Amino acid sequence: MTTPDVVVGVDGSDQALTAAAWAVAEAELRHAQVRVVLVNNDPARDEELWASIEDVVDRLATEHPNVGVCSEIARGHPAGELVRRSADAQLIVVGSRGRSAWSGSLLGSVSTKVATHAHCPVVVVRDHLLSGPVVVGLDNSSHSRAALRFAFDEAAAHETDLVAMQVWRDTRHGPVVPPLDEEVTELRDEARRGLAEQLAGWNEEYPDVGVREIARRGNPVTELTDAARDAQLLVVGHQGSGGFSGLLLGSVATGVLYHAHCPVAVVRGATPSRQH
């Protein structure tokens, strides 16, 4: 069976080219080929646009000789084209808020649309570290479980630790009436139990991945972004069904895409395990 490609969308911006470098390094761990896609609807500018990325593509292929790197210019809407290709890809990689001298095609709005509509996991890259843990946000939903598997796979592949985080907040009281101390304790304990239940059994499948559990009260976007400050990847599910706190709804996934400095992986639905 042919291994699906890692697809990276580029537009000539520095952010997109950083994403391309991340995608090639990731593809090497996945034993996959990289397909670099530049979306342009003006054929007269193909040559000019291609010149903006050709040197980088060639350099990445040289630096990673074990990774097949192919590239192409496609027509269509950037987000729509990448979402279409996600049906046959194992991973889509895009830059965050790219600023292209040509079309600005990978601006934050496009990368967000791709991340929240693609059929496979999407990683949005702004900057990245070569060390640090993988952080995953959980909320007891089915999408959360898919995000957890993706996060374990990444931690195993990068030989690093996993930080599993559940952020809880009191939704039963308004700002005028604060919760009682015993209610806060009850909610905190409930979050901790939910986190432990979601992590049960994973150490048997991933015995070499160290796991740190964090149950914290606060704003999900703020807490996840802060926890991932020194991480090499932050993983979230998209459209959580509610679970304990309804934490990972689309607004939270979108929020961390805008605020996290490390690459952010958005995982929708079931994700098959990688070999590790």
Buried (B, 14 or more C-beta within 10 A) or exposed (E): EEEBBBBBBBBBBEBBBBBBBBBBBBBBBBEBBBBBBBBBEEEEEEEEBBEBBEEBBEBBBEEBEEBBBEBEBBEEBBBBBBBBBBEEBBBBBBBBBBBBEBBBBBBBEBBBBBBBBBBBBBBBBBEBEEEBBBBBBBBBBBBBBBBBBBBBBBBBBBEBBBBBBBBBBBEEEEEEEEEEEEEBEEBBEBBBEBBEEBBEEBEEEBEEBEBEBBBBEEEBBBBBBBBBEEBBBBBBBBBBBEBBBBBBBBEBBBBBBBBBBBBBBBBBBEBEEBEB
